[in-house]
């Protein structure tokens, strides 16, 4: 599934950008946004788990297309 690869790549890049932004804010202000950090990583983790669940269900049902796996 090509779409899932794009989503996973996007989530990884967004997590890296978020981490850099939080470190910059912490450096400049000296306050760590604990709740925001927890919410962000919880959100992205749930998104990846949901995507993995969809892919697993497709594989179990035999709907996986060999052309989508490259």
Number of C-alpha atoms within 10 A of each C-alpha: 13 10 9 15 13 11 14 16 12 12 17 13 12 13 15 12 12 15 13 12 12 18 16 12 14 13 11 9 9 10 11 13 12 10 8 11 14 10 11 13 14 11 11 16 13 11 15 15 11 12 16 14 12 13 16 13 13 13 12 10 9 9 10 15 11 8 8 10 9 8
